[in-house]
Amino acid sequence: MTTIREECPVPIFDTVIRRTDKVPESSWARMAVQAWSPFCSAARDYRAWVAELAAKEGIQYGQA
């Protein structure tokens, strides 16, 4: 039996972006959620997603 991940023609990620009121607030303020509320759950989730994407692409992310 194959999985959706194996059959899907687009990448599927493990990271889940949680819903928070900070995202529409940041849109209303015309600011990225990372700037509007950098420690809200969605902002942290977006950073985790970027790290996951970078790892899949073989890119070192967040290294000083």
Secondary structure in CASP SS format (residue, H / E / C, confidence):
PFRMAT SS
TARGET T0000
AUTHOR 0000-0000-0000
METHOD secondary structure of the structure
MODEL  1
M C 1.00
T C 1.00
T C 1.00
I H 1.00
R H 1.00
E H 1.00
E H 1.00
C C 1.00
P C 1.00
V C 1.00
P C 1.00
I C 1.00
F C 1.00
D C 1.00
T C 1.00
V C 1.00
I C 1.00
R C 1.00
R C 1.00
T C 1.00
D C 1.00
K H 1.00
V H 1.00
P H 1.00
E H 1.00
S H 1.00
S H 1.00
W H 1.00
A C 1.00
R C 1.00
M C 1.00
A C 1.00
V H 1.00
Q H 1.00
A H 1.00
W H 1.00
S C 1.00
P C 1.00
F C 1.00
C C 1.00
S H 1.00
A H 1.00
A H 1.00
R H 1.00
D H 1.00
Y H 1.00
R H 1.00
A H 1.00
W H 1.00
V H 1.00
A H 1.00
E H 1.00
L H 1.00
A H 1.00
A H 1.00
K H 1.00
E C 1.00
G C 1.00
I C 1.00
Q C 1.00
Y C 1.00
G C 1.00
Q C 1.00
A C 1.00
END
